[in-house]
Amino acid sequence: MPNSDLLPSLRLKIYQNQLAFEAAIMELTLCVEQRGSVQGKQRTSKSSSE
């Protein structure tokens, strides 16, 4: 079966894509967390000055 020769290569590519998605999601999570903490500080400073 010639297609069975492609399975290990396909599995490797899927695994690499999974790792890339995980890294991208983690990076986006960090960006959102940082942005959220900055907005929280801005809200606090605005309410303090009012």
Secondary structure, 3 states (H helix, E strand, C coil): CHHHHCHHHHHHHHHHHHHHHHHHHHHHHHHHHHHHHHHHHHHHHHHHHC
